[in-house]
Amino acid sequence: MLHWLNHLERLFAHYGLPAVFVLLLLENTGFPLPGETVLLYAAFLASQHRGFHLTSLYLVGLAACVLGDNTGYWLGRKVRGPIARLLHLTPPRLRLAERYFQRYGHATIFFARFIAVLRIIAGPAAGINRMRWRVFLLFNALGAAAWVAMVVTVGALVGRNWQYWASRLGNLDLVFLAAAFVVIYWLFHRLLRTLDPQA
């Protein structure tokens, strides 16, 4: 964990806010990057007056999250067929998933922001399932505004104890990430079986 933070600090020292923007943009587009850690650590540095200002960090984080999720959304729409085949989503399953997003998509997009794995796949999933873009844009922006505010605030408030917690957490973030992938995979197939007993 500390080794990873040292890399982040050097990256931030060289590139500043653009580094934060790119990392968050990629995570929200669909790449498995630790966006929460990036933003928390940047907020810690801002609270220590080490290269960042909290207001600028919030605005950059918000812009990266909204733009990244929208990029993921449009990628999902454009490559819908290949992704559906990769995930074994038959036409009936896709229709069921589309109905789910039509009914619960707004809440899913908002609350997915606060769960690491769901945050990564929410944009592409909404695009694949043809969620209305204006609805996606609104709830994606609202979720991003709330999530960035929460993470930046937490990072600034507990930043003074960052090294203490980081030395005790070790690589637990990787364990949690792996566990989250397993849980999401299980829930996804459980949902498919519930919606489509023939699955």
C-alpha positions as CSV (number, residue, x, y, z in Angstrom):
1,M,0.0,0.0,0.0
2,L,2.7,2.5,1.0
3,H,4.7,1.6,-2.1
4,W,1.6,2.4,-4.3
5,L,1.2,5.7,-2.4
6,N,4.8,6.6,-3.0
7,H,4.2,6.1,-6.8
8,L,1.1,8.3,-6.6
9,E,2.9,11.0,-4.8
10,R,5.7,11.1,-7.4
11,L,3.1,11.1,-10.2
12,F,1.2,14.0,-8.5
13,A,4.5,15.9,-8.0
14,H,5.3,15.7,-11.7
15,Y,1.9,16.1,-13.3
16,G,-0.4,17.6,-10.6
17,L,-4.1,17.8,-11.2
18,P,-3.9,16.4,-14.8
19,A,-2.7,13.1,-13.3
20,V,-5.7,13.0,-11.0
21,F,-8.0,13.8,-13.9
22,V,-6.6,11.1,-16.2
23,L,-6.7,8.3,-13.5
24,L,-10.3,9.1,-12.5
25,L,-11.3,9.4,-16.2
26,L,-9.9,6.0,-17.0
27,E,-11.5,4.4,-14.0
28,N,-14.9,5.8,-14.8
29,T,-14.6,4.8,-18.5
30,G,-14.3,1.2,-17.3
31,F,-10.6,0.5,-16.5
32,P,-10.0,-1.2,-13.1
33,L,-8.1,1.5,-11.4
34,P,-8.3,2.5,-7.7
35,G,-10.0,5.8,-8.2
36,E,-11.0,6.1,-4.5
37,T,-7.4,5.8,-3.4
38,V,-6.3,8.3,-6.0
39,L,-8.8,10.9,-4.9
40,L,-8.4,10.2,-1.1
41,Y,-4.6,10.6,-1.4
42,A,-4.9,13.8,-3.5
43,A,-7.3,15.2,-0.9
44,F,-4.7,14.4,1.8
45,L,-2.0,16.2,-0.1
46,A,-4.4,19.2,-0.6
47,S,-5.1,19.3,3.2
48,Q,-1.3,19.5,3.7
49,H,-0.9,22.2,1.1
50,R,1.3,20.0,-1.0
51,G,0.4,20.9,-4.6
52,F,-3.4,20.8,-4.6
53,H,-6.2,23.0,-3.5
54,L,-9.4,21.3,-2.3
55,T,-11.7,23.3,-4.5
56,S,-9.7,22.7,-7.7
57,L,-9.4,19.0,-6.8
58,Y,-13.2,18.8,-6.4
59,L,-13.9,20.4,-9.7
60,V,-11.3,18.3,-11.5
61,G,-12.6,15.1,-9.9
62,L,-16.2,15.9,-10.8
63,A,-15.3,16.7,-14.4
64,A,-13.2,13.4,-14.8
65,C,-16.0,11.3,-13.3
66,V,-18.8,12.7,-15.4
67,L,-16.7,12.7,-18.6
68,G,-15.4,9.2,-17.9
69,D,-18.7,7.6,-17.2
70,N,-20.2,9.2,-20.4
71,T,-17.3,7.9,-22.4
72,G,-18.0,4.4,-20.9
73,Y,-21.7,4.8,-21.7
74,W,-21.1,5.6,-25.4
75,L,-18.5,2.9,-25.7
76,G,-21.1,0.5,-24.3
77,R,-23.6,1.6,-26.9
78,K,-21.1,1.4,-29.8
79,V,-19.7,-2.1,-29.0
80,R,-22.9,-3.5,-27.5
81,G,-22.8,-6.7,-29.7
82,P,-19.3,-7.9,-28.9
83,I,-19.6,-7.2,-25.2
84,A,-23.0,-9.0,-25.1
85,R,-21.4,-12.0,-26.8
86,L,-18.5,-11.9,-24.4
87,L,-20.8,-11.9,-21.4
88,H,-23.1,-14.6,-22.9
89,L,-26.0,-12.1,-23.0
90,T,-28.6,-13.7,-25.2
91,P,-31.3,-11.4,-26.8
92,P,-33.9,-12.3,-24.2
93,R,-31.4,-11.5,-21.4
94,L,-30.6,-8.2,-23.0
95,R,-34.3,-7.3,-23.2
96,L,-34.7,-8.1,-19.5
97,A,-31.6,-6.1,-18.6
98,E,-32.9,-3.2,-20.8
99,R,-36.2,-3.3,-18.9
100,Y,-34.3,-3.3,-15.6
101,F,-32.4,-0.1,-16.6
102,Q,-35.6,1.5,-17.8
103,R,-37.2,1.0,-14.5
104,Y,-34.3,1.2,-12.0
105,G,-31.4,2.7,-14.0
106,H,-31.5,6.1,-12.4
107,A,-31.1,4.7,-8.9
108,T,-28.5,2.1,-10.1
109,I,-26.3,4.8,-11.7
110,F,-26.5,7.1,-8.7
111,F,-25.7,4.5,-6.0
112,A,-23.2,2.5,-8.1
113,R,-20.9,5.5,-7.8
114,F,-20.3,4.5,-4.1
115,I,-19.3,0.9,-4.8
116,A,-15.8,0.4,-6.4
117,V,-16.6,-2.4,-8.9
118,L,-20.0,-1.0,-9.9
119,R,-18.5,2.4,-10.4
120,I,-16.2,1.0,-13.0
121,I,-18.9,-0.9,-15.0
122,A,-21.9,1.4,-14.5
123,G,-21.3,3.6,-17.6
124,P,-20.7,0.8,-20.1
125,A,-23.6,-1.2,-18.6
126,A,-26.0,1.7,-19.0
127,G,-24.8,2.1,-22.6
128,I,-25.1,-1.6,-23.4
129,N,-28.7,-1.6,-22.0
130,R,-29.7,1.5,-23.9
131,M,-30.6,3.6,-20.9
132,R,-31.8,7.0,-22.0
133,W,-28.7,9.3,-22.2
134,R,-30.4,12.3,-20.6
135,V,-31.5,10.3,-17.6
136,F,-28.0,8.7,-17.4
137,L,-26.3,12.1,-17.6
138,L,-28.4,13.6,-14.8
139,F,-28.0,10.8,-12.3
140,N,-24.4,10.2,-13.2
141,A,-23.6,13.8,-12.5
142,L,-25.6,13.9,-9.3
143,G,-23.8,10.7,-8.1
144,A,-20.4,12.0,-9.1
145,A,-21.0,15.3,-7.3
146,A,-21.9,13.5,-4.1
147,W,-19.2,10.9,-4.3
148,V,-16.4,13.3,-5.1
149,A,-17.5,15.6,-2.3
150,M,-17.6,12.7,0.2
151,V,-14.2,11.3,-0.8
152,V,-12.4,14.7,-0.9
153,T,-13.9,15.6,2.5
154,V,-12.9,12.3,4.1
155,G,-9.4,12.5,2.6
156,A,-9.0,16.1,3.9
157,L,-10.3,15.3,7.4
158,V,-8.4,12.1,8.1
159,G,-5.4,13.0,6.0
160,R,-3.3,13.7,9.1
161,N,-3.5,10.0,10.0
162,W,-3.0,8.7,6.5
163,Q,0.4,7.0,7.1
164,Y,-0.9,5.4,10.2
165,W,-3.9,3.7,8.5
166,A,-2.0,2.9,5.3
167,S,0.7,1.0,7.2
168,R,-2.0,-1.1,8.9
169,L,-4.2,-1.7,5.8
170,G,-1.4,-3.3,3.8
171,N,-2.8,-4.9,0.7
172,L,-6.4,-5.3,2.0
173,D,-7.7,-3.0,-0.8
174,L,-6.6,-5.7,-3.3
175,V,-8.4,-8.4,-1.2
176,F,-11.6,-6.3,-1.1
177,L,-11.4,-5.6,-4.8
178,A,-11.1,-9.3,-5.6
179,A,-13.9,-10.2,-3.2
180,A,-16.1,-7.5,-4.8
181,F,-15.5,-8.9,-8.3
182,V,-16.6,-12.4,-7.0
183,V,-19.7,-11.0,-5.3
184,I,-20.7,-8.9,-8.4
185,Y,-20.2,-11.9,-10.7
186,W,-22.3,-14.1,-8.4
187,L,-25.1,-11.5,-8.1
188,F,-25.1,-10.9,-11.9
189,H,-25.7,-14.6,-12.6
190,R,-28.2,-14.9,-9.7
191,L,-30.1,-12.0,-11.3
192,L,-30.0,-13.7,-14.7
193,R,-31.4,-17.0,-13.2
194,T,-34.1,-15.1,-11.4
195,L,-35.2,-13.2,-14.5
196,D,-34.6,-16.1,-16.9
197,P,-35.0,-19.6,-15.3
198,Q,-33.7,-21.3,-18.4
199,A,-30.3,-19.6,-17.9
